[in-house]
Amino acid sequence: MYLRINIDLAVPESATGTVILKNTDGSGGIKLPSNVITALNNLKTTIQDYKQYAKKINAGQPNEEASVTAEYYLCHHDDPLHLTPDEPRIEI
């Protein structure tokens, strides 16, 4: 038996704040308020710490589940036709 935890959150961009996740050329990224950035950093730390207790379900089997994964990324669901692909996923 396992305690299974799934979290799927989408935080909208803010009109004011700090840009994070910029590309190496300085383009892109998302603008978020500082309190949201602080909360995100705290969440990432908590998840990283908690992953030490997690185990893969059916490890090594054909039906192995992605039960030790956590990631975040910029998605472009605000694109009306969703033609812009999501940004690369960043593992926590």
C-alpha positions as CSV (number, residue, x, y, z in Angstrom):
1,M,0.0,0.0,0.0
2,Y,1.2,3.5,-0.8
3,L,0.3,7.1,0.1
4,R,0.0,8.6,-3.4
5,I,0.3,12.4,-3.7
6,N,-0.5,14.1,-7.0
7,I,-0.4,17.9,-7.3
8,D,-1.2,19.9,-10.4
9,L,-1.2,23.7,-10.0
10,A,-1.2,26.5,-12.5
11,V,-0.2,30.0,-11.3
12,P,-1.0,32.8,-13.7
13,E,1.5,35.5,-14.7
14,S,1.3,38.8,-12.8
15,A,1.3,42.3,-14.3
16,T,3.9,43.2,-11.7
17,G,6.7,41.3,-10.0
18,T,10.0,39.6,-10.8
19,V,10.7,37.6,-14.0
20,I,11.9,34.1,-13.4
21,L,12.7,31.2,-15.7
22,K,14.2,33.5,-18.4
23,N,16.0,31.9,-21.3
24,T,19.8,32.1,-21.4
25,D,19.4,35.0,-23.9
26,G,17.3,36.9,-21.4
27,S,14.0,36.3,-23.3
28,G,10.9,34.6,-22.1
29,G,10.2,33.8,-18.4
30,I,7.2,34.6,-16.3
31,K,6.5,37.6,-14.0
32,L,5.4,36.6,-10.5
33,P,5.0,38.5,-7.3
34,S,7.8,38.1,-4.8
35,N,5.6,36.3,-2.3
36,V,4.6,33.7,-4.9
37,I,8.3,33.2,-5.8
38,T,9.2,32.7,-2.1
39,A,6.3,30.2,-1.8
40,L,7.5,28.3,-4.9
41,N,11.0,28.1,-3.6
42,N,9.7,26.8,-0.2
43,L,7.5,24.2,-2.1
44,K,10.4,23.0,-4.2
45,T,12.5,22.6,-1.0
46,T,9.7,20.7,0.7
47,I,9.2,18.4,-2.3
48,Q,13.0,17.7,-2.6
49,D,13.1,16.8,1.1
50,Y,10.0,14.6,0.8
51,K,11.3,12.7,-2.2
52,Q,13.7,10.8,0.0
53,Y,10.7,8.8,1.4
54,A,9.2,8.0,-2.0
55,K,9.6,4.7,-3.9
56,K,8.8,3.8,-7.5
57,I,5.7,1.7,-7.8
58,N,6.5,-1.5,-9.6
59,A,10.1,-0.5,-9.9
60,G,11.9,-2.3,-12.8
61,Q,8.6,-3.9,-14.0
62,P,7.0,-3.2,-17.4
63,N,4.2,-1.3,-15.6
64,E,6.6,0.9,-13.5
65,E,4.9,4.1,-12.5
66,A,6.4,7.6,-12.4
67,S,5.7,7.8,-8.7
68,V,8.9,9.7,-7.7
69,T,8.6,12.7,-10.0
70,A,8.1,16.4,-9.5
71,E,8.6,19.1,-12.1
72,Y,7.5,22.5,-13.1
73,Y,7.5,24.4,-16.4
74,L,6.0,27.3,-18.3
75,C,2.9,26.3,-20.2
76,H,1.2,28.4,-22.9
77,H,-2.4,27.5,-22.4
78,D,-3.2,31.2,-22.8
79,D,-2.3,30.9,-26.5
80,P,-5.9,30.8,-28.0
81,L,-4.9,28.1,-30.5
82,H,-2.3,26.5,-28.2
83,L,0.3,26.7,-31.0
84,T,3.1,27.7,-28.7
85,P,4.7,24.6,-27.2
86,D,5.2,24.3,-23.4
87,E,8.7,25.2,-22.1
88,P,11.0,22.3,-21.1
89,R,10.1,20.7,-17.8
90,I,12.4,21.3,-14.9
91,E,12.8,18.5,-12.3
92,I,12.5,19.3,-8.6
